[in-house]
Amino acid sequence: METDHTEVKNSTLIADEAAFGTNELKLMTPQGIFEDSISPTRLTRMDAIENRTTPNENANGTTELVMLNTTLQMMVRLLQRQLGTPPGTSNDNATTAQLQKTTTPDLTGTLPTYSGTESDNFAQWKTAVESMHQRCAWTEAATINARILRIRGRAAALHRTTGHLHADWTSWVTALKTEFDKPLLFCQWFAYIDARSQRENETMTDYMYTCLQRIRQASYKLSDNDVVDWLIQGVWSTNVKPMLAAFYDLRRGTIAEFLHYAQQMDKRDVEISDEKKPPAVSKSSKLSERNATEPTTTTTPNYARLPADTCARYKRKGHRAINCPDPDTRTEDEKAAAVQRRQAKSSPEGINRVTIAETSGRRIILLQASVNDTTSQALWDTGCAVTLIDEQFAQKHKFKVATDVDCVLGGPFGNSCKPTGVTQARITIGDNCATVEAKVIKNLPYKVMVGLDGRQAISFDYIEHYDHGIHTIEFIQKLEKNVRISTSSDSDTQPSLSNFVTELSTVHLLKCESIKYSKKMSSATQLKRFYEKTQDNSTTAR
């Protein structure tokens, strides 16, 4: 029951009032907690907390207790306001009030987006929005707000243009479906599937399921064979495609069985990649344990070069080891070790070293030539741009060599070669003669190498005079082998014989007038006769 201040004064006096009187309690109302119309003195009698003190306490202690009592009552009033209990309600009724808490989390971020493109599925997007509307008990306004937040691209542009014409969800989603949810044309569907292929870090299983979803998105019906062909076409590895095609051709099963086989291949690839991984490095903190487990690597010793006037054998100055006057008392092992040290100190590719590639059994043909009236042999080098002469050959025959050369020649294997000089060489091959500027090179494998400048100056037909050269020698050896194979059988339609005749028709180096080649020559007797004539001509040319 609500009481006022007069009832408090007329009530039974407590000990404090009996001792110190019944002065009225005057307090300032705290701002921001109670309304101005509510006074702290207008509190229920039942909510008041009695604080009894002895008459011996002074007035200061009484004031503190009154302040504490008032503060507690204010906190009770504040709690009642938060619980929604009216100010005049008793405590019994307040405890029976039900406290209901409702939360409305924003779940629109979990919805898929829709852009209105061919790759977006309108039916799935609509189902997701309507399902969220039912589960969260959204209102019509909340559903419309969610649809606006989850549209992109062309769909968002359509909403900004004509969205104000549709007030409810049903009419708006119908307009969106009419505009964008149209069946794909066959050309669009074809391009849509053809654009999907397996990515580099994607498994075949993931790719095939994604591609299968695209294939079944349209209403066009495909057979299982066509679907499998589409799936195999987009596989990234060219080695796996024949295996997948062979498996399906042999089994002719369902698409599910084909996908199961692709899963097995993915597992096999994962196991192979795990086996190829490098061994894990030991994480032991002890250096001695890591050194015991890890293999030791040996490095090549760095040999220091001795001075020019020091003997490498006895470490004496004044002479080299090759001119050492003392006898060589080393053992065979020590001599072999010295050879290995010299090889380790020498550069694998010196600046003036010319590397010669292996000819794989081919015979290099050297031409008889005359260089400055000196008979020699020259190499008709089709891969060299300048004419080269060996330094020892030039010094031996006293060629005039100019040493002021400021150029570097590039080698065929990335190495460089600096000439020691240049000379004017008059080269004569057969009846043809020309003077060219030749570079003098150290350690040249041939005495003279005729380059592009010499080949252009010397009008010499190398193919005409030496048609039985490097290519013809290999051809004759192959010809002899095929003749043996063909003569061992009586059949003129042997596959090896047919292949040989086809290859023979592409050879243009054989220009012997005595041999009249015809593509109809396919019998073993004609091949044998042709081989004998070719062998006689090649012997004469050599």
Summary of the structure (lengths in Angstrom):
residues: 542
radius of gyration: 52.2
end to end distance: 138.4
largest distance: 155.5
contacts: 1232
relative contact order: 0.04
helix: 45%
strand: 9%
